[in-house]
Amino acid sequence: MYALPTGFEGLKAYKSQSASQNKVNELQQAAQSFEAFFVSMLLKSMRKGIIKSGLFSQSSGEEVFQGLFDDKIAETSAKRGSGFGVSDMLIKRLSKDIYSHGRYDKEAKNP
């Protein structure tokens, strides 16, 4: 919940809340992107481990499609939150750093 800006002190508090919320939103987007990348690389590595038979030859178009498909599956699972929980762990750990750095910055400016 945001505080309504009343006077200069309220405005400063409102701006700091907005800035910290922007940092959290950026962190969430970065964590989701990282999880999507991680899952995509995992899927591609798993596909390399599949033994290919000579019955069905794989064309270059199929390889491209398979890569795009893996990327889309990874992106969708990360956005829905149904991935591996990597983004949740990153957010939990790094959001503590965001708030602690904000506190240390204030203490450094106003000793």
Helices and strands as residue ranges (DSSP letters): H 7-48, H 60-80, H 86-109
